[in-house]
Amino acid sequence: MSIGPVDDWSTGLSDIGSVAPIAGAEGLWAGVVFIFGIWFVIACFRIGQLQAAETNDELSDPEVLRKLLAFLEGQTA
């Protein structure tokens, strides 16, 4: 990466080229980390949705709810 004569203070700002904040291997790693982060957030969201759907399926049966309430009442008594 070449950014021009940054150390030479006698040149004007127009002589300095563009500065890449992330270049080369750092840019590659930043891209990998960004893609992994997006994948991780999506995976966590999907797992949460699947667990919520399983819980809703289990608790939609009235008999299961009666057994759960009976169990909880027995625990508090």
QUILINGI-V156816 format. One record per helix or strand of 2 or more residues. SS is the DSSP state (2 for helix, 1 for strand). FROM is the first residue (numbers start at 0). LEN is the number of residues. If there is no record, write none. Layout:
BEGIN
SS/FROM/LEN + SS/FROM/LEN
END
This chain:
BEGIN
2/12/3 + 2/24/35 + 2/61/15
END
